[in-house]
Amino acid sequence: MLNELEYQTFFQGYSLTDAAVRSRDTFSFLLRENQPDEGCSQDSDTGKQIRLINFFVNAEPTRRIGCGQYLGFLRSKLAVAHHPVEQAVLIDSTGEVAVLGGGKNDMEQQIEYGPDGPRRGSITCASTLFGHVYVAGPWRTIARRIGVDQWESLCADSILPKPGTGKSLEFGTDWGFQSVDGFASNDLYAAGGYGDLWRYNGHRWLQCALPSRMLLHNVCCAGDGHVYVGAQGGSVLRGREDRWEIIHEGRMTLPFKDMVWYGGRVWCTSDYGLWQIAGGELVEADVPHAVHSCAGNLSVGDGVMLLAGIYGATVFDGQRWTPVIDRLAFTRQG
């Protein structure tokens, strides 16, 4: 677990906003500086330092943490690349990119903007799929990182139509995407906007007809062969290709922030809690209070699941939860 000196040096004064599994004993965290907003919204990154942390749990005491620090990154997202080099990848909403790990602590070129991608608009999602980092965003933006400064567009107009013209065109978030997942690199699903769900067959994207036009926030391609889609209020749709059903109608204040498959079920989280989908039903996860306090972000990799949020982080190996960061313990000591 993170010790007090490590917490005070790298985490104190910062909020944990994203997390990712790099390996079963190496985790990456995205931190945002806490400071008076001075006219900015509470969740704005404007004028705030961003830290990217790699935490090597079993390394020598003086070599357990790698840290990169940045200014000017807006609404940043975190994912882990395993190809071509294993490292944490930080991407902000404007397509700025930084990497930490594999002997690098560098800025990379901004993801190129254009009508055929790789970036049609802002970036709202970063995911690790099949060893690569994928990004998604409004205007049906979707791209894959294939190397240093190299992003492959998966949203050229010939394979993924741009949203139609009309009065609502000024609102790019009316259409996808907010999330991307897949069973394979040629079997992807991307979701966002008002019922805007698409699937990729390796050649082109095909739109999925859903029974609702709810706002979509998450997509999870699960080990049971189904695709689970998180929608407004914590509602959940389930299906694949052209067959879909609503399995839960939610009334939550916040939508799910992450949905992942682990241990034979779907796990869902927001800042308000942790849930599971088992047997087609959404239920609150039966876990200790200390685990619930880490709700906010989920990441799966190398046989473990990481849960991380405002109050800390904990990792699950299928049998037990092990604390990684206990922010409340350090706060009480202070």
C-alpha positions as CSV (number, residue, x, y, z in Angstrom):
1,M,0.0,0.0,0.0
2,L,1.1,3.6,-0.6
3,N,2.9,4.9,2.5
4,E,2.5,8.2,4.2
5,L,5.6,9.8,2.7
6,E,4.6,8.8,-0.8
7,Y,1.1,10.1,-0.2
8,Q,2.4,13.5,1.1
9,T,5.0,13.8,-1.7
10,F,2.8,12.9,-4.7
11,F,-0.9,12.8,-3.8
12,Q,-1.5,15.4,-1.1
13,G,-3.3,18.4,-2.5
14,Y,-4.6,16.5,-5.5
15,S,-7.8,14.7,-6.4
16,L,-7.7,11.3,-8.0
17,T,-9.7,11.5,-11.3
18,D,-8.8,8.4,-13.3
19,A,-6.9,5.1,-12.9
20,A,-5.7,2.2,-14.9
21,V,-4.1,-1.3,-14.4
22,R,-0.7,-1.6,-16.0
23,S,0.0,-5.0,-14.5
24,R,-1.2,-6.8,-11.4
25,D,1.3,-5.0,-9.3
26,T,1.7,-1.7,-11.3
27,F,-1.1,0.9,-11.4
28,S,-1.4,4.3,-13.1
29,F,-3.3,7.2,-11.6
30,L,-4.4,10.6,-12.9
31,L,-4.4,13.4,-10.3
32,R,-5.8,17.0,-10.6
33,E,-4.6,19.8,-8.3
34,N,-7.0,21.1,-5.7
35,Q,-7.1,24.9,-5.6
36,P,-9.6,27.8,-5.5
37,D,-11.5,27.8,-8.8
38,E,-11.4,31.6,-9.3
39,G,-14.4,31.6,-11.6
40,C,-13.9,28.2,-13.1
41,S,-16.4,25.4,-12.6
42,Q,-15.6,22.9,-9.9
43,D,-14.5,20.1,-12.3
44,S,-12.5,22.4,-14.6
45,D,-8.8,21.7,-15.1
46,T,-8.1,25.3,-16.2
47,G,-5.0,26.6,-14.5
48,K,-4.5,23.4,-12.5
49,Q,-1.5,21.1,-12.4
50,I,-2.1,17.5,-13.6
51,R,0.0,14.6,-12.4
52,L,0.4,11.2,-14.0
53,I,1.6,8.6,-11.5
54,N,2.9,5.1,-12.1
55,F,2.9,3.1,-8.8
56,F,5.1,0.0,-8.7
57,V,3.8,-1.8,-5.6
58,N,6.7,-4.3,-5.2
59,A,9.6,-2.1,-6.3
60,E,12.3,-0.9,-4.0
61,P,11.1,1.7,-1.5
62,T,12.8,4.6,-3.3
63,R,11.7,3.5,-6.8
64,R,8.0,2.8,-6.3
65,I,6.7,5.9,-8.0
66,G,7.2,7.6,-11.3
67,C,5.6,11.0,-11.8
68,G,4.9,13.4,-14.7
69,Q,3.5,16.8,-14.2
70,Y,1.6,19.0,-16.7
71,L,-0.2,22.3,-17.0
72,G,-2.8,23.1,-19.6
73,F,-4.3,19.7,-20.0
74,L,-8.1,19.9,-20.0
75,R,-10.6,17.2,-18.9
76,S,-7.9,14.6,-19.2
77,K,-8.3,10.8,-19.6
78,L,-5.9,8.0,-18.8
79,A,-5.2,4.6,-20.4
80,V,-2.3,2.1,-20.6
81,A,-0.5,1.1,-23.8
82,H,1.2,-2.3,-24.0
83,H,2.2,-1.8,-27.7
84,P,4.6,-0.7,-28.9
85,V,5.9,0.2,-25.4
86,E,4.2,-0.5,-22.0
87,Q,3.4,3.0,-20.6
88,A,0.7,5.2,-19.2
89,V,-0.9,7.5,-21.8
90,L,-2.5,10.8,-20.9
91,I,-4.9,12.4,-23.4
92,D,-6.8,15.6,-22.9
93,S,-10.0,16.8,-24.6
94,T,-8.1,18.7,-27.2
95,G,-6.0,15.7,-28.2
96,E,-2.8,16.7,-26.3
97,V,-0.9,13.5,-25.4
98,A,1.8,12.7,-22.7
99,V,3.3,9.3,-21.9
100,L,5.0,8.0,-18.8
101,G,6.9,4.7,-18.6
102,G,9.1,2.5,-20.7
103,G,11.9,4.9,-20.0
104,K,9.9,7.9,-21.3
105,N,8.4,10.9,-19.7
106,D,7.5,12.8,-22.8
107,M,4.9,14.9,-24.6
108,E,3.7,13.6,-28.0
109,Q,2.2,15.4,-31.0
110,Q,-1.4,16.4,-30.6
111,I,-3.9,14.0,-32.2
112,E,-4.6,15.4,-35.6
113,Y,-8.0,17.1,-36.2
114,G,-9.9,16.6,-39.4
115,P,-13.3,15.6,-40.9
116,D,-12.0,12.1,-41.5
117,G,-10.3,11.9,-38.1
118,P,-8.4,10.7,-36.3
119,R,-10.0,13.5,-34.2
120,R,-13.3,15.0,-35.5
121,G,-13.9,16.8,-32.2
122,S,-13.0,16.6,-28.5
123,I,-11.8,13.5,-26.8
124,T,-14.1,12.2,-24.0
125,C,-12.8,8.6,-23.6
126,A,-9.6,6.7,-23.5
127,S,-9.6,2.9,-23.3
128,T,-7.1,0.1,-23.3
129,L,-8.2,-2.6,-25.8
130,F,-6.1,-5.5,-27.1
131,G,-2.9,-3.8,-25.9
132,H,-3.5,-0.5,-27.7
133,V,-5.0,2.9,-26.5
134,Y,-8.3,3.8,-28.2
135,V,-9.9,7.2,-27.9
136,A,-13.5,8.4,-28.6
137,G,-15.5,11.6,-28.6
138,P,-18.3,13.6,-30.0
139,W,-19.0,13.8,-33.8
140,R,-18.4,10.1,-33.8
141,T,-14.7,10.5,-33.2
142,I,-12.8,7.2,-32.7
143,A,-9.1,6.4,-33.2
144,R,-6.4,3.9,-32.2
145,R,-2.8,4.7,-31.1
146,I,-0.5,2.5,-33.1
147,G,2.9,4.1,-32.2
148,V,4.6,7.2,-31.0
149,D,2.8,10.2,-32.5
150,Q,0.8,7.8,-34.6
151,W,-3.0,7.6,-34.4
152,E,-5.1,5.5,-36.9
153,S,-8.5,7.0,-37.7
154,L,-11.4,4.7,-37.4
155,C,-13.9,7.4,-38.3
156,A,-13.3,8.2,-41.9
157,D,-16.6,9.2,-43.6
158,S,-16.3,6.2,-45.9
159,I,-16.6,3.8,-42.9
160,L,-18.4,5.9,-40.3
161,P,-20.9,8.6,-41.4
162,K,-20.7,12.0,-39.8
163,P,-23.8,13.1,-37.9
164,G,-26.5,14.6,-40.2
165,T,-26.9,18.3,-40.7
166,G,-29.7,20.2,-39.0
167,K,-30.4,22.6,-36.2
168,S,-29.0,20.2,-33.5
169,L,-25.7,19.9,-35.4
170,E,-24.3,22.6,-33.1
171,F,-24.5,20.1,-30.2
172,G,-21.8,17.5,-31.0
173,T,-22.7,15.5,-27.9
174,D,-26.1,14.7,-29.4
175,W,-24.1,11.9,-31.2
176,G,-21.4,9.5,-30.1
177,F,-19.1,8.8,-28.7
178,Q,-18.5,8.6,-24.9
179,S,-17.2,5.0,-24.7
180,V,-15.7,2.2,-26.8
181,D,-15.1,-1.5,-26.1
182,G,-14.8,-4.6,-28.1
183,F,-14.6,-8.4,-28.3
184,A,-11.8,-8.1,-30.9
185,S,-10.2,-5.4,-32.9
186,N,-12.6,-6.2,-35.7
187,D,-15.7,-6.5,-33.4
188,L,-15.9,-3.1,-31.6
189,Y,-18.9,-1.2,-30.1
190,A,-19.0,2.6,-29.5
191,A,-21.7,4.5,-27.7
192,G,-22.7,8.0,-26.9
193,G,-25.2,10.8,-27.5
194,Y,-28.9,10.0,-27.7
195,G,-29.1,6.3,-28.5
196,D,-26.1,6.6,-30.9
197,L,-24.6,3.1,-30.8
198,W,-22.5,1.6,-33.6
199,R,-20.6,-1.6,-34.1
200,Y,-17.4,-2.1,-36.2
201,N,-16.8,-5.3,-38.2
202,G,-13.2,-4.6,-39.2
203,H,-14.3,-2.8,-42.5
204,R,-17.1,-0.4,-41.6
205,W,-19.4,0.8,-38.8
206,L,-23.0,-0.3,-38.7
207,Q,-25.6,1.5,-36.6
208,C,-27.5,-0.4,-33.9
209,A,-31.2,0.1,-33.5
210,L,-32.0,0.6,-29.8
211,P,-35.4,0.6,-28.1
212,S,-34.7,3.9,-26.5
213,R,-33.0,7.3,-27.3
214,M,-31.6,7.7,-23.8
215,L,-28.2,9.4,-23.4
216,L,-25.6,6.7,-23.6
217,H,-22.5,6.9,-21.4
218,N,-20.7,3.5,-21.3
219,V,-20.3,0.3,-23.3
220,C,-19.0,-3.0,-22.0
221,C,-18.4,-6.1,-24.2
222,A,-18.8,-8.8,-21.7
223,G,-17.4,-12.3,-21.3
224,D,-20.9,-13.7,-21.5
225,G,-21.2,-12.6,-25.2
226,H,-23.5,-9.7,-24.5
227,V,-22.9,-6.0,-24.9
228,Y,-24.0,-3.9,-21.9
229,V,-24.7,-0.2,-22.4
230,G,-24.9,2.2,-19.5
231,A,-27.4,5.0,-20.1
232,Q,-28.8,8.1,-18.3
233,G,-29.8,7.6,-14.7
234,G,-28.0,4.3,-14.4
235,S,-30.3,2.6,-16.9
236,V,-28.8,-0.5,-18.7
237,L,-29.4,-2.0,-22.1
238,R,-28.2,-5.4,-23.1
239,G,-27.8,-7.0,-26.6
240,R,-25.6,-7.5,-29.6
241,E,-25.7,-6.5,-33.2
242,D,-29.4,-5.8,-33.9
243,R,-31.1,-7.3,-30.8
244,W,-31.4,-5.1,-27.7
245,E,-33.4,-4.8,-24.6
246,I,-33.6,-2.6,-21.5
247,I,-32.8,-4.7,-18.5
248,H,-32.7,-1.9,-15.9
249,E,-34.5,1.5,-15.8
250,G,-32.4,3.7,-13.6
251,R,-33.3,6.7,-11.4
252,M,-29.8,7.7,-10.2
253,T,-28.5,11.2,-10.1
254,L,-25.2,10.2,-11.8
255,P,-24.7,7.8,-14.7
256,F,-22.1,5.1,-14.4
257,K,-18.6,6.3,-15.0
258,D,-17.1,2.9,-15.9
259,M,-18.5,-0.6,-16.7
260,V,-16.1,-3.6,-16.9
261,W,-16.3,-7.4,-17.0
262,Y,-14.6,-9.2,-14.3
263,G,-15.1,-12.5,-12.4
264,G,-18.0,-13.6,-14.5
265,R,-20.1,-10.4,-14.2
266,V,-20.4,-6.8,-15.1
267,W,-19.2,-4.2,-12.6
268,C,-20.4,-0.6,-12.7
269,T,-19.3,2.4,-10.7
270,S,-19.8,6.1,-10.2
271,D,-18.7,8.5,-7.5
272,Y,-21.8,7.3,-5.6
273,G,-21.1,3.6,-5.4
274,L,-20.3,0.2,-6.9
275,W,-22.8,-2.2,-8.5
276,Q,-22.9,-5.6,-10.3
277,I,-25.0,-7.0,-13.1
278,A,-25.6,-10.7,-12.5
279,G,-28.4,-12.8,-13.9
280,G,-29.6,-9.8,-15.8
281,E,-30.2,-7.7,-12.7
282,L,-28.4,-4.6,-11.4
283,V,-27.6,-4.9,-7.7
284,E,-25.4,-3.0,-5.3
285,A,-22.1,-4.8,-4.8
286,D,-21.8,-6.7,-1.5
287,V,-18.4,-5.4,-0.5
288,P,-16.9,-3.8,2.6
289,H,-17.5,-0.2,3.3
290,A,-13.8,0.6,2.7
291,V,-14.2,-0.7,-0.8
292,H,-17.3,1.3,-1.5
293,S,-15.4,4.5,-0.4
294,C,-13.0,4.0,-3.4
295,A,-15.9,4.1,-6.0
296,G,-15.4,6.2,-9.1
297,N,-13.2,4.5,-11.6
298,L,-12.8,0.8,-12.7
299,S,-10.0,-0.8,-14.7
300,V,-9.3,-4.5,-15.4
301,G,-6.0,-6.1,-16.5
302,D,-3.6,-8.9,-15.8
303,G,-6.2,-10.8,-13.8
304,V,-7.1,-8.0,-11.3
305,M,-9.7,-5.2,-11.1
306,L,-8.7,-1.8,-9.8
307,L,-11.3,0.5,-8.1
308,A,-10.2,4.1,-7.5
309,G,-11.9,7.3,-6.6
310,I,-11.8,10.4,-4.4
311,Y,-11.0,8.6,-1.2
312,G,-8.5,6.0,-2.4
313,A,-7.9,2.9,-4.4
314,T,-8.2,-0.9,-3.9
315,V,-7.5,-3.9,-6.1
316,F,-9.5,-7.2,-6.3
317,D,-7.8,-10.5,-7.4
318,G,-11.1,-12.4,-7.5
319,Q,-10.7,-13.5,-3.8
320,R,-10.0,-10.5,-1.7
321,W,-9.6,-6.7,-1.9
322,T,-6.2,-5.2,-1.1
323,P,-5.9,-1.5,-0.3
324,V,-3.6,0.5,-2.6
325,I,-4.3,4.1,-1.4
326,D,-6.1,4.9,1.8
327,R,-6.5,8.6,1.7
328,L,-8.8,8.7,4.7
329,A,-6.1,7.1,6.9
330,F,-3.5,9.8,5.9
331,T,-6.1,12.6,6.4
332,R,-7.0,11.4,9.9
333,Q,-3.3,11.3,10.8
334,G,-3.0,14.9,9.6
